[in-house]
C-alpha cells in the first residue's frame, strides 16, 4: 500500500543516501532506525557490490550505502530488477494480454521495458520463489530483418559506433528511427511535427502521431519500433523458453497500446521459422501499472526486514 509519495531531482544530490536523508527530514521521520526496512532501486549496473550510475556520475558501495543511511538492512538494487520483483505481485487488471498462450507454473519469465533505455530482467524459479536476474541485454547487437532495418543499423553505427537494440527500442531510439526515416525522405517530414519535436518530448510526439496515424513518418517510425520490440521479445522467449510469460514494462508500452495490439507486434514475435509454434504457447502481457518497480523494491525491503 502506497502511504506517501515524495519526488525530487536526482541530479541535485551526490548519491541516494543524501536523498534518503532529505526525504526523512521532509517527512518528519525521526530517523532511519524507525523503519522496518529500506530498498532503493537505481538505474545502473551492480558489479562486485558496487552500483554505478553513469548518467549521474554516482559510484556507490552497497555496504557503505547502508552505513551512510544508518540502517544496516538498507539495500540497493537495479531499477529493472525492482520491476522484476514487482511483476509477480501484479493483479490481472494491471496488465493487458496480447497473447494468452499456455502458461506453465514456475516456468521462466522474461521482462523487457522500453523507456529512456531498454531494460531486461529474467525470473527463474529457485527453491520456493522466483529469483530476479537483471540484464544489460538492451546493449546487445540489433538484428535487422529487412532492407530498411539494415540501412537503419548502418545509420546507427555511423552515428554511435554501435547499433544496439536500445538504439532502436527505447524513447531515444524511436526518435533516432524517425530522424533516420526523415533523412531518407526529407520532403515527407511535416513542419508541424518537426516543430512539436523541437519544443517537446520527441518520443511522446512521435508515438502519439504514430498511434493516431496522423503523420506518415511518425507512423512508419512507430511501425519499425513495434516490430523490432516484437522480434526482440520473441528472441528472449526462445532464449529462456519463458512459458511463465513475457511482460512488456516501461513507460512507452502503455502509451502505444493500440499499436501493440494491432498485430504487428505479435507477427514479429512469432516469426521464428520452424519454432513459430513454440512462440504461440508463450503468454505475452503489457504492464499498465507505473508503480510496479516501486512495489518490487518495497517487497525486497519487506523481505529483508522479515529475515532480520
Buried (B, 14 or more C-beta within 10 A) or exposed (E): EEEEEEEEEBEEBEBBBEBBBBBBEEEEEEEBEEBEBBBBBBBBBBEEEBBBBEEBEBEBBBEEBBEBBBBBBBBBBBBBBBBBBBBBEBEEEBBBEBBEBEBBEBBBBBBBBBBBBBBBBBBBBEEEEBEBBBBBBBBBEBBBEEEBBEBBBEBBBEEEEEBBBBBBBBBBBBBBBBBBBBEEEEEEBBEEBEEBBEEEEBBBBBBBBBBEEEBBBBBBBBBBBBBBBBBBBBBBBBEBBBBBBBBBBBBBBBBBBEBBBEEBBBBBBBBBEEEEEBBEBBBBBBBBBEEBBBBBBBBBBEEBBEEE
